[in-house]
């Protein structure tokens, strides 16, 4: 018998809080309150040594269903295609023009937040439409 385990998805990035707040907007996630004893995250970061400031940030599904997202600062930039990516599911149950319209509306919303539209893959005999995108630091994701 297998046991279901909780998991989080971790992103390597240059600006953890900025990328986390982008994904909060994409997914309807929420950022945690500032650490105990601090009114804001800025106040917390200023209390740290310069090399430790803005090293990480996280956000979570307010309903508790989806995985926690964790963002950690790394020194190197993105150099290759992601081996894992998120699919933002906005077209579930929709087909044809109705699905494409829902995907395009979400694409437009995310582009306004700083995402980049890479390509639209149109439905064929086997697959429904989906849209390939990049987040504000270039990480690939799909709207499907």
C-alpha positions in Angstrom: 0.0 0.0 0.0 1.5 3.4 -1.0 1.3 6.5 1.2 0.4 9.8 -0.4 3.0 12.4 0.6 2.8 16.2 0.5 5.3 17.9 -1.7 6.4 21.4 -2.7 7.7 22.6 -6.1 11.0 24.5 -5.9 12.1 27.1 -8.3 15.7 28.3 -8.7 15.6 32.0 -9.5 17.4 35.3 -9.2 14.6 37.3 -7.3 12.6 34.9 -5.1 10.0 37.3 -3.8 9.3 38.8 -7.2 8.9 35.4 -8.9 6.8 34.1 -6.0 4.4 37.1 -6.1 4.0 36.6 -9.8 3.0 33.0 -9.2 0.6 34.1 -6.5 -1.2 36.2 -9.1 -1.2 33.3 -11.6 -2.5 30.7 -9.3 -4.5 32.6 -6.6 -1.9 31.6 -4.1 -1.0 33.6 -1.0 2.3 34.7 0.4 3.0 33.9 4.1 2.9 36.6 6.7 6.2 38.2 7.6 8.2 36.2 10.2 7.3 36.7 13.8 8.6 40.0 15.2 8.6 41.7 11.9 5.9 43.9 10.4 7.0 43.3 6.8 9.2 41.0 4.7 11.3 44.1 3.9 12.0 44.6 7.6 12.9 41.0 8.0 15.3 41.1 5.1 17.0 44.2 6.4 17.7 42.4 9.7 19.8 39.8 7.8 23.4 39.9 6.6 23.6 41.3 3.1 24.4 37.9 1.5 21.3 36.3 3.2 18.8 38.9 2.2 16.1 37.9 -0.3 17.5 34.3 -0.4 14.1 32.6 -0.5 10.3 33.1 -0.5 7.4 30.8 -0.6 3.7 30.8 -1.3 0.8 28.4 -0.8 -2.7 27.5 -1.9 -5.0 29.2 0.5 -7.4 26.1 0.3 -4.5 23.8 1.3 -5.1 21.6 -1.7 -2.2 22.5 -4.0 1.5 22.2 -3.3 3.5 24.8 -1.6 5.8 26.7 -4.0 9.3 27.6 -2.8 11.6 30.0 -4.6 15.3 30.0 -3.8 18.0 32.4 -5.1 20.8 30.8 -7.1 23.8 32.7 -8.6 23.5 31.3 -12.1 20.8 32.3 -14.6 18.6 29.9 -16.5 20.6 28.3 -19.4 18.5 25.4 -20.7 14.9 24.2 -21.1 13.2 23.3 -17.8 13.1 19.5 -17.1 9.8 20.1 -15.1 7.2 22.7 -15.7 3.8 23.7 -14.4 0.6 23.4 -16.4 -1.9 26.0 -15.4 -5.2 24.2 -16.0 -7.8 26.8 -17.3 -9.3 24.8 -20.1 -10.3 21.6 -18.4 -13.5 20.2 -19.9 -13.6 22.8 -22.7 -13.0 22.0 -26.4 -12.6 23.7 -29.7 -13.2 27.5 -29.9 -14.5 27.7 -26.3 -11.3 26.2 -25.0 -9.1 28.4 -27.1 -10.9 31.5 -26.0 -10.4 30.6 -22.3 -6.7 29.9 -22.9 -6.2 33.1 -24.8 -8.0 35.2 -22.1 -5.7 33.7 -19.4 -2.7 34.2 -21.7 -3.6 37.9 -22.0 -4.0 38.2 -18.2 -0.6 36.6 -17.6 1.2 38.7 -20.3 -0.1 41.8 -18.4 1.6 40.4 -15.3 4.9 40.1 -17.2 4.7 36.5 -18.6 5.8 35.9 -22.2 3.6 34.1 -24.8 5.9 31.6 -26.6 3.5 29.7 -28.9 0.0 28.5 -29.3 -0.4 24.9 -30.1 -3.7 24.3 -31.9 -5.9 21.3 -31.5 -5.3 18.3 -33.8 -6.8 14.8 -34.0 -5.1 13.8 -30.7 -4.6 16.8 -28.5 -6.5 19.9 -27.5 -5.1 23.4 -27.8 -2.5 24.7 -25.2 -0.3 27.8 -24.9 3.4 27.7 -24.1 4.6 30.6 -22.0 7.5 31.9 -19.8 7.3 33.5 -16.4 9.0 36.7 -15.5 12.4 35.0 -15.2 12.1 32.8 -18.3 10.8 29.5 -16.8 8.6 27.6 -19.1 5.0 26.8 -18.2 1.9 25.9 -20.2 -1.7 27.0 -20.1 -3.9 24.1 -20.9 
